[in-house]
Amino acid sequence: MSAPAWRPSAARARLSARAALLRHAREFFAARGVLEVDTPLVINAPVSDVHIHSAAVRLTAPTPGGAPSAQYFLHTSPEYAMKRLLAAGVGDIYQICHVVRGFERGALHNPEFTLIEWYRLGFSLGQLMDEVEALVRGLLGAAATQRASERLSYREAFVRELALDPFTASLAELARAAQPLAYRRDPAREPHDARDEWLELLMGSLVGPRLGRGSLTFVHGYPASQAALARLDPVDPRSAQRFELYCEGVELANGFHELAAAREQRARFERDNGERQRLGLPVRPLDERLLAALEAGLPDCAGVALGFDRTLMLATGAAHIDEVLAFPTERA
């Protein structure tokens, strides 16, 4: 028999663990002189990424016979606002906040969840991975004691798990690798830019779930087409200076050596909107405040977002995200 809907889905022991881990995270950053900041949940411009769905909100009702109220959005990450603070000279910063993403629900997904996001001036991607590992090991506690540390390039992960090179494999080869998923698409009829769709399917369904078994596994050097807000690798422009952290097949963190070029960032946003139009998704207004901040000068930095709820799940042995949330969306 299920519990009444008014009751929390998390037991008190896990709520206590949640509080302890949040305290540990704040102590971790305080010891390193990283400033905690607080940016708005309600924003003017949503992300353009085709894989992330922003929730729209209206703060006032339309007046009778008048114009509709202005539309705002709930942030999917505090990244844009935090970069504006960085450009203003605030220095190393972090934030622990709730974010909201539509169309995400399951054992590892609740539409509203908690991120720990931080930015470090002058850090290389390797230095940021070191810091992420230090924090995650501290948060996992006993669950991390016997875990090895592993760092793989994106290419190495695909070669090891699927015996194919993601940078050179044909669409037909990618389709063959996806056959266990019963994914019905003819690669011969795919548009020339469909490679990322195949790669993201393979990473999300076959490669990623195999990573981090008994270890903390960092995957770095994602394809340049998946750079998002990361710089391209100056040594190999086919890849981006981006990493993800996996533990027991669960993606925990996504980090970038942050792109500081406003013109390139604008071009990426516009490409996103072109892809949105192709897929029948809403075209998004560009965040001109972020672009203006990049024009003013973003300091050289690396940044990362860590999924706190998933980390708490691993630390406490929870099988479903609802077990670490007081009230998941359906009970909110």
ROPA-343340 format. One line per 2 residues: number of its first residue (from 0); their letters; for each residue x, y, z of C-alpha. Coordinates in Angstrom, 1 decimal, decimal comma. Layout:
<nodes>
NUM	a	X Y Z; ... $
</nodes>
This chain:
<nodes>
0	ms	0,0 0,0 0,0; 1,4 3,4 -1,0 $
2	ap	1,9 6,1 1,5; -0,6 9,0 1,5 $
4	aw	0,3 11,8 -1,0; 0,8 14,3 1,8 $
6	rp	3,7 12,3 3,3; 7,4 12,9 2,3 $
8	sa	8,9 10,2 0,0; 12,3 10,3 1,8 $
10	ar	12,8 8,7 5,2; 14,2 10,9 8,0 $
12	ar	17,5 9,2 7,9; 18,0 10,2 4,3 $
14	ls	16,8 13,8 5,0; 19,4 13,9 7,7 $
16	ar	22,1 12,6 5,3; 21,0 15,3 2,8 $
18	aa	21,6 18,0 5,4; 25,0 16,5 6,4 $
20	ll	26,1 16,4 2,8; 25,0 19,9 2,1 $
22	rh	26,9 21,1 5,1; 30,0 19,1 3,9 $
24	ar	29,8 20,8 0,5; 29,7 24,3 2,0 $
26	ef	32,6 23,5 4,3; 34,6 22,2 1,3 $
28	fa	34,2 25,4 -0,6; 34,7 27,6 2,4 $
30	ar	38,0 25,9 3,1; 39,1 26,8 -0,5 $
32	gv	38,0 30,4 -0,3; 35,2 29,9 -2,9 $
34	le	32,3 32,4 -2,5; 28,7 31,1 -2,2 $
36	vd	26,4 33,1 -4,5; 22,6 33,1 -5,1 $
38	tp	21,2 33,9 -8,5; 17,6 34,1 -9,7 $
40	lv	15,4 31,0 -10,3; 13,1 33,0 -12,6 $
42	in	14,9 34,2 -15,7; 14,3 36,1 -19,0 $
44	ap	16,1 33,9 -21,5; 16,0 30,0 -21,4 $
46	vs	18,8 27,7 -22,8; 18,8 26,9 -26,5 $
48	dv	20,2 23,4 -26,1; 17,8 21,0 -27,9 $
50	hi	18,2 18,4 -25,2; 17,2 20,7 -22,3 $
52	hs	13,6 21,8 -21,9; 12,9 25,0 -19,9 $
54	aa	9,7 25,5 -17,9; 7,8 28,7 -18,8 $
56	vr	6,1 30,8 -16,1; 3,9 33,9 -16,1 $
58	lt	4,1 36,0 -13,0; 1,0 38,0 -13,5 $
60	ap	-2,4 37,3 -15,1; -3,3 39,1 -18,3 $
62	tp	-5,6 42,1 -17,9; -9,1 41,8 -19,4 $
64	gg	-8,8 42,9 -23,0; -5,1 43,8 -22,6 $
66	ap	-1,8 42,3 -23,6; -0,8 39,0 -22,1 $
68	sa	1,7 39,1 -19,2; 5,4 38,7 -19,9 $
70	qy	6,7 35,2 -20,1; 9,6 34,1 -18,0 $
72	fl	11,4 30,8 -17,4; 12,7 28,7 -14,5 $
74	ht	16,4 28,2 -14,9; 17,8 24,8 -15,9 $
76	sp	21,2 25,8 -14,5; 22,6 28,9 -12,8 $
78	ey	25,4 29,0 -15,4; 24,5 32,1 -17,4 $
80	am	24,0 34,3 -14,3; 27,1 33,0 -12,6 $
82	kr	29,1 33,8 -15,7; 27,8 37,4 -15,5 $
84	ll	29,2 37,5 -11,9; 32,5 36,2 -13,1 $
86	aa	32,7 38,8 -15,8; 32,0 41,5 -13,1 $
88	gv	35,1 40,3 -11,2; 33,5 38,5 -8,3 $
90	gd	36,1 35,7 -8,5; 35,8 32,0 -7,6 $
92	iy	32,1 31,2 -6,9; 29,8 28,3 -6,2 $
94	qi	26,1 27,8 -5,8; 23,8 25,1 -4,4 $
96	ch	20,3 25,6 -6,0; 17,2 24,0 -7,3 $
98	vv	16,8 23,9 -11,0; 13,9 22,7 -13,2 $
100	rg	14,0 20,8 -16,5; 10,9 19,6 -18,3 $
102	fe	10,3 16,1 -19,7; 12,7 14,5 -17,2 $
104	rg	11,2 11,8 -14,9; 12,4 8,4 -13,8 $
106	al	14,6 6,6 -11,2; 17,4 9,2 -11,7 $
108	hn	15,3 12,2 -12,8; 12,9 14,5 -11,1 $
110	pe	11,9 17,7 -13,0; 13,1 19,8 -10,0 $
112	ft	16,4 18,8 -8,6; 19,5 20,2 -6,9 $
114	li	22,8 21,2 -8,5; 26,1 22,2 -7,1 $
116	ew	27,7 24,4 -9,7; 31,1 26,2 -9,3 $
118	yr	33,7 28,1 -11,3; 37,4 28,3 -10,7 $
120	lg	39,6 31,0 -12,2; 42,8 29,9 -13,9 $
122	fs	42,0 26,2 -13,5; 42,7 23,7 -16,2 $
124	lg	40,3 21,0 -16,9; 42,5 18,5 -15,1 $
126	ql	42,7 20,7 -12,0; 38,9 20,9 -12,0 $
128	md	38,6 17,1 -12,3; 40,8 16,8 -9,3 $
130	ev	38,6 19,1 -7,3; 35,4 17,4 -8,4 $
132	ea	36,8 14,1 -7,4; 37,9 15,4 -4,0 $
134	lv	34,4 16,8 -3,3; 32,6 13,7 -4,6 $
136	rg	34,8 11,4 -2,5; 34,0 13,5 0,5 $
138	ll	30,2 13,4 -0,2; 30,2 9,6 -0,9 $
140	ga	32,1 8,9 2,2; 32,3 5,1 2,8 $
142	aa	30,8 4,5 -0,6; 33,9 5,9 -2,2 $
144	tq	36,5 4,1 0,0; 37,4 1,3 -2,4 $
146	ra	36,8 3,2 -5,7; 39,6 3,7 -8,1 $
148	se	40,0 6,9 -10,1; 39,8 6,6 -13,9 $
150	rl	40,2 9,1 -16,7; 39,3 8,2 -20,3 $
152	sy	39,0 10,2 -23,4; 35,6 10,1 -25,1 $
154	re	37,3 8,1 -27,9; 38,9 5,7 -25,5 $
156	af	35,5 5,0 -23,8; 33,8 4,2 -27,2 $
158	vr	36,7 2,0 -28,3; 36,7 0,1 -25,0 $
160	el	33,0 -0,4 -24,7; 31,8 -0,6 -28,4 $
162	al	35,0 -1,2 -30,4; 34,5 1,8 -32,6 $
164	dp	36,0 5,3 -33,0; 33,3 7,9 -32,5 $
166	ft	35,2 10,5 -34,6; 35,7 8,3 -37,7 $
168	as	32,9 5,7 -37,6; 30,3 5,9 -40,4 $
170	la	26,6 6,4 -39,6; 26,1 2,8 -40,7 $
172	el	28,7 1,6 -38,1; 27,0 3,7 -35,4 $
174	ar	23,7 2,2 -36,3; 25,1 -1,3 -36,1 $
176	aa	26,4 -0,5 -32,6; 22,9 0,6 -31,6 $
178	qp	21,2 -2,6 -32,8; 20,9 -4,0 -29,2 $
180	la	18,6 -1,0 -28,5; 16,2 -1,9 -31,3 $
182	yr	16,5 1,6 -32,6; 14,7 1,7 -36,0 $
184	rd	16,3 4,3 -38,3; 17,9 3,9 -41,7 $
186	pa	21,4 5,5 -41,5; 21,4 5,9 -45,3 $
188	re	18,5 8,3 -45,0; 19,9 10,3 -42,2 $
190	ph	20,9 14,0 -42,7; 24,6 14,7 -42,8 $
192	da	24,5 16,2 -39,3; 22,8 13,2 -37,6 $
194	rd	26,1 11,9 -36,2; 25,5 13,5 -32,8 $
196	ew	22,1 11,9 -32,4; 23,7 8,5 -32,9 $
198	le	26,6 9,3 -30,6; 24,4 10,6 -27,8 $
200	ll	22,1 7,6 -28,1; 25,1 5,3 -27,8 $
202	mg	26,7 7,2 -24,9; 23,4 7,5 -23,0 $
204	sl	22,2 3,9 -23,5; 25,3 1,7 -23,9 $
206	vg	28,6 3,4 -23,0; 27,7 5,6 -20,0 $
208	pr	25,8 2,9 -18,1; 29,0 0,7 -18,2 $
210	lg	31,2 3,4 -16,8; 32,3 4,0 -13,2 $
212	rg	31,8 0,4 -12,1; 33,9 0,3 -8,9 $
214	sl	35,5 3,6 -9,8; 35,0 7,3 -10,4 $
216	tf	35,4 7,6 -14,1; 36,0 10,9 -15,9 $
218	vh	35,3 11,0 -19,6; 36,9 14,0 -21,4 $
220	gy	37,4 15,3 -24,9; 33,8 15,2 -26,2 $
222	pa	33,2 15,9 -29,9; 33,5 19,5 -30,8 $
224	sq	29,8 19,4 -32,0; 28,9 18,7 -28,4 $
226	aa	31,0 21,5 -26,9; 27,9 23,5 -25,6 $
228	la	29,7 26,3 -23,6; 33,2 24,7 -23,6 $
230	rl	36,3 25,7 -25,5; 37,6 23,5 -28,4 $
232	dp	40,8 21,7 -27,8; 43,6 23,7 -29,4 $
234	vd	45,6 20,5 -30,0; 42,7 18,5 -31,6 $
236	pr	39,9 20,8 -32,7; 37,7 17,8 -33,3 $
238	sa	37,2 17,6 -29,5; 36,0 20,0 -26,8 $
240	qr	37,5 20,7 -23,4; 34,6 19,1 -21,6 $
242	fe	34,3 16,2 -19,2; 31,6 14,2 -17,5 $
244	ly	31,9 12,1 -14,3; 30,3 8,6 -14,0 $
246	ce	29,9 6,4 -11,0; 28,1 3,1 -11,2 $
248	gv	26,8 4,0 -14,7; 25,3 7,2 -13,4 $
250	el	26,4 10,6 -14,8; 27,1 12,9 -11,9 $
252	an	28,8 15,9 -13,3; 29,4 17,9 -16,5 $
254	gf	32,4 20,3 -16,6; 33,9 22,8 -19,2 $
256	he	36,9 24,9 -19,8; 34,6 27,8 -20,4 $
258	la	34,2 29,5 -23,7; 34,9 33,2 -23,4 $
260	aa	34,4 34,3 -27,0; 31,1 36,1 -27,4 $
262	re	31,0 35,8 -31,1; 31,5 32,0 -31,1 $
264	qr	29,0 31,6 -28,3; 26,4 33,6 -30,3 $
266	ar	27,0 31,4 -33,3; 26,5 28,3 -31,2 $
268	fe	23,2 29,6 -29,8; 22,1 30,4 -33,3 $
270	rd	23,0 26,9 -34,5; 21,0 25,5 -31,6 $
272	ng	18,0 27,5 -32,7; 18,5 26,2 -36,3 $
274	er	18,4 22,6 -34,9; 15,3 23,5 -32,8 $
276	qr	13,5 24,8 -35,9; 14,4 21,5 -37,7 $
278	lg	13,0 19,4 -34,9; 9,9 21,5 -34,4 $
280	lp	10,9 22,8 -31,0; 10,4 26,4 -29,8 $
282	vr	13,1 28,8 -31,0; 14,7 30,5 -28,0 $
284	pl	15,6 34,2 -27,6; 19,4 34,6 -27,1 $
286	de	20,5 35,6 -23,6; 21,9 39,0 -24,6 $
288	rl	23,0 39,7 -21,0; 25,3 36,7 -21,0 $
290	la	26,6 37,6 -24,4; 27,3 41,2 -23,2 $
292	al	29,1 39,8 -20,2; 31,3 37,7 -22,5 $
294	ea	32,0 40,8 -24,6; 33,0 42,6 -21,5 $
296	gl	35,5 39,8 -20,7; 35,0 36,5 -19,0 $
298	pd	38,2 35,5 -17,0; 39,9 32,3 -18,0 $
300	ca	38,1 29,7 -15,9; 36,7 26,2 -15,7 $
302	gv	33,3 25,3 -14,4; 31,2 22,3 -13,5 $
304	al	27,7 21,3 -12,4; 27,3 18,3 -10,0 $
306	gf	24,0 16,5 -9,6; 23,6 16,6 -5,8 $
308	dr	20,6 14,3 -5,6; 22,2 11,5 -7,6 $
310	tl	25,4 11,8 -5,5; 23,2 11,5 -2,4 $
312	ml	21,6 8,4 -3,9; 25,0 6,7 -4,3 $
314	at	26,1 7,8 -0,8; 23,0 6,3 0,9 $
316	ga	22,3 3,3 -1,4; 19,0 4,7 -2,7 $
318	ah	17,6 3,1 -5,8; 15,2 5,9 -6,8 $
320	id	15,6 9,7 -6,7; 12,3 10,0 -4,8 $
322	ev	14,1 8,3 -1,8; 16,3 11,3 -1,3 $
324	la	13,7 14,0 -2,0; 11,3 15,3 0,6 $
326	fp	8,6 15,8 -2,0; 9,1 14,8 -5,7 $
328	te	7,1 16,8 -8,2; 4,0 14,6 -8,0 $
330	ra	3,7 15,3 -4,3; 4,7 18,9 -4,4 $
</nodes>
